[in-house]
Amino acid sequence: MTGVYHINAVDCVAQFQLDATCERISEAYLLPVIQQLLNQFPFTMLGFYADNGSEYINYQVARLLEKLRIEFTKS
């Protein structure tokens, strides 16, 4: 059994930080966690930067960010 994946969301200006865990890196597990994190920020999110691999970048995440009008970039 592997552990959990830690998702760390940080606002680069205010340094506001939220943490979450995800059982697996897959659309079914990751998308609800990202949605929950976005909903917990106390201000409007303008950009989303993923500094990890392509497992964080999938059609559903990109569609969610587009729907919320959040700019998506990656390393």
DOKEVO-167104 format. One line per 3 residues: number of its first residue (from 0); their letters; for each residue z, y, x of N, C-alpha, C, O. Coordinates in steps of 0.05 Angstrom, whole numbers, plus 32768, in hexadecimal, padded with zeros to 4 digits. Atoms other than C-alpha are relative to their C-alpha. Layout:
NUM> a> Z,Y,X,Z,Y,X,Z,Y,X,Z,Y,X  ...
//
This chain:
0> mtg> 8000,7FE9,8011,8000,8000,8000,8000,8019,8012,8010,801B,8025  8000,7FE6,7FF1,7FEF,8045,801A,8012,8013,7FF2,801B,800E,7FDC  7FEF,7FEB,800C,8018,8083,800D,7FF0,8011,7FED,7FDB,8009,7FE2
3> vyh> 800E,7FED,8012,8003,80BF,7FE4,7FF3,8015,8012,7FFA,8019,8029  800E,7FEB,7FF2,7FD4,80F6,7FF8,800D,801B,7FF8,8013,801F,7FE0  7FF3,7FE7,8005,7FF3,813B,7FFE,7FEA,8016,7FFE,7FD9,8018,800F
6> ina> 8013,7FEB,8004,7FCB,8175,7FE2,8010,801A,8002,8024,801E,7FF4  7FF3,7FE7,7FFB,7FE0,81BA,7FFB,7FEE,8017,7FF9,7FD8,8019,8004  8010,7FE9,8009,7FC6,81F8,7FD8,800F,801A,8008,8026,801E,8001
9> vdc> 7FF4,7FE8,7FF5,7FD3,823B,7FFB,7FEE,8017,7FFB,7FD6,8016,8000  800F,7FE7,8003,7FBE,8281,7FE9,8001,800E,801C,8017,8013,8026  8001,7FF6,7FE4,7FA7,829F,802C,800A,801D,8002,8010,8026,8017
12> vaq> 7FF7,7FE4,8000,7FBB,82E7,8018,801E,8001,7FFB,802D,800C,800B  7FE4,7FFE,8008,7FFE,82DF,7FF5,8011,7FEA,800D,802A,7FEC,800C  7FF2,8017,7FF4,8010,829E,801A,8010,7FF0,7FEB,8023,7FE2,7FF2
15> fql> 7FF4,8010,8015,8024,8281,7FD7,7FF6,7FE3,8003,7FDE,7FDF,8008  8007,801B,7FFA,8025,8235,7FDE,800A,7FED,7FEA,8020,7FF0,7FE0  7FF9,8016,8013,8025,81F9,7FAF,7FF9,7FE6,800D,7FE5,7FE4,801C
18> dat> 8005,801B,7FF5,8028,81B0,7FC2,7FFF,7FEC,7FE9,800D,7FEF,7FD5  8002,8016,8013,8015,8172,7F9B,7FF9,7FE7,800F,7FF2,7FE7,8026  8008,801A,7FF4,8009,8129,7FA8,7FEC,7FF2,7FED,7FEB,7FF7,7FD5
21> cer> 8015,800E,800E,7FD1,80FC,7F93,8000,7FE3,800A,8000,7FDE,8022  7FFF,801C,7FF9,7FD2,80B0,7F91,7FE7,7FF7,8010,7FE9,7FE7,8023  8019,8007,7FF3,7F89,80AA,7FA6,7FEE,8018,8001,7FF0,802A,7FF1
24> ise> 8014,7FEB,7FFF,7F51,80D7,7FBC,7FE7,7FF6,7FF1,7FD5,7FEA,7FFD  8017,8006,8011,7F21,80CC,7F83,8000,8014,7FE9,8014,8021,7FE4  8003,7FED,8016,7F08,80F5,7F49,8015,7FFD,7FEB,8021,8010,7FE2
27> ayl> 7FED,8005,8015,7F36,80D4,7F17,801C,800A,8007,802B,8012,7FF5  7FE5,7FF8,7FF8,7F74,80E4,7F3F,8001,801D,800A,8014,802C,8004  8000,7FE6,7FF3,7F61,8124,7F64,7FFB,8017,7FED,8007,802C,7FEF
30> lpv> 8007,7FEA,8012,7F42,814E,7F2C,8018,800A,7FF0,801C,8022,7FEF  7FE8,7FF6,800F,7F82,8151,7F01,8014,800F,8012,8020,8022,800A  7FED,7FF3,7FED,7FAB,8164,7F3F,7FF6,801C,8007,8006,802F,8007
33> iqq> 800B,7FE6,7FFA,7F7C,819C,7F51,8003,8013,7FE9,800A,802A,7FEC  7FFE,7FF0,8019,7F7B,81B5,7F09,801E,800A,7FFD,8022,8021,7FF7  7FE3,7FF9,8002,7FC8,81B4,7F08,8007,8015,8014,8016,8028,800E
36> lln> 7FFA,7FED,7FEC,7FCC,81DA,7F49,7FF5,801C,7FF9,8002,8030,7FFB  800D,7FE7,8007,7F9B,820F,7F32,800F,800E,7FE9,8011,8027,7FE9  7FF2,7FF5,8017,7FC2,8218,7EF1,801C,800C,8008,8027,801C,7FFA
39> qfp> 7FE5,7FF8,7FF7,8004,8223,7F18,8000,801A,8010,8015,8026,8013  8001,7FE7,7FF1,7FEC,825E,7F41,8006,8018,7FEE,7FFC,8019,7FD8  7FF8,7FEA,8012,800C,829F,7F26,7FEC,8017,7FFF,7FF2,802C,7FF5
42> ftm> 8015,7FEB,8000,7FCB,82C6,7F30,7FE5,7FF2,7FFE,7FE3,7FDA,8002  801B,800B,8003,7F81,82BD,7F26,7FF5,7FF6,801B,7FF6,8005,802E  800B,800B,7FE8,7F61,8290,7F59,7FE3,8008,8002,7FD3,8005,7FF0
45> lgf> 801C,7FF6,7FFC,7F20,82AD,7F77,7FF0,7FED,8011,7FD8,7FEC,800F  800F,8011,7FEE,7F0F,827A,7FAC,8010,7FE6,8006,8028,7FE5,8003  7FF5,801A,7FFA,7F1B,8231,7FBE,7FF3,7FF6,801A,7FDB,7FF3,801B
48> yad> 800A,8009,7FE6,7F14,8219,8006,800C,7FE5,8006,8024,7FE1,8007  7FF8,801B,7FFA,7F17,81CF,8016,7FFC,7FFC,801E,7FE6,7FFD,8028  8002,8004,7FE3,7F27,81C3,8060,7FFF,7FE3,8008,8000,7FDD,8020
51> ngs> 8002,801C,7FFA,7F21,8178,805B,7FE4,7FF5,7FFA,7FD2,8005,7FF5  801A,800D,8003,7EE8,8147,8053,7FF4,8001,7FE4,7FFF,800D,7FD2  800F,7FFF,8019,7EB7,813B,801B,800E,7FF2,7FE9,8006,7FF5,7FD2
54> eyi> 7FF1,800D,8016,7EEA,8112,7FF3,800B,8015,7FED,8011,800F,7FD6  7FF6,7FEB,8012,7F03,8155,7FD8,7FE9,800F,7FF2,7FEE,801E,7FE0  8017,7FF1,800A,7EBD,816D,7FC8,7FF0,7FEC,7FEF,7FE2,7FDB,7FFA
57> nyq> 8010,8011,8011,7E9E,814A,7F8C,7FF6,8011,7FE9,7FFF,8027,7FE5  800D,7FF2,8016,7E76,815E,7F4F,8015,800B,7FED,8012,8022,7FE4  7FED,7FF8,8014,7EB2,8161,7F21,8011,8018,800A,8017,802A,7FFA
60> var> 7FF0,7FEA,7FF5,7EDB,818E,7F4F,7FEF,801A,8001,7FF8,802F,7FF9  8012,7FE9,7FFF,7E9F,81BC,7F5B,7FFB,800B,7FE4,7FFA,8023,7FE1  8004,7FF7,801C,7E92,81BF,7F10,8018,800F,7FF5,8015,8023,7FE7
63> lle> 7FE7,7FF3,8009,7EDB,81D0,7F01,8002,801C,800C,8007,802F,7FFE  7FFE,7FE6,7FF3,7EDA,8208,7F34,7FEB,8014,7FF6,7FF1,802B,7FF3  8015,7FEF,800B,7E98,8223,7F1B,8008,800A,7FE4,8003,8021,7FDD
66> klr> 7FF7,7FF8,801C,7EB3,8223,7ED3,8015,8015,8001,8015,8028,7FF0  7FEA,7FED,7FFD,7EF0,824A,7EEA,7FF7,8019,8010,8006,802B,8015  800B,7FEA,7FF0,7EC2,8279,7F13,800F,8004,801A,8015,801B,8022
69> ief> 7FF2,8000,7FE7,7EE5,8267,7F53,7FEC,7FF8,8016,7FDF,7FE3,8014  8013,8005,7FEA,7EBC,826B,7F93,800A,7FE8,8010,8022,7FE7,8017  7FF9,8018,7FF1,7EBB,8229,7FB9,7FF3,8000,801B,7FDB,8002,801D
72> tks> 800A,8002,7FE5,7EB5,8224,8004,800D,7FE9,800E,8022,7FDF,8004  7FF4,8016,7FF2,7EC3,81EE,8037,7FFC,8004,801E,7FEB,8015,8026  8003,7FFD,7FE3,7ECA,81E6,8082,7FE8,7FF1,800A,7FE2,7FF1,8022
//
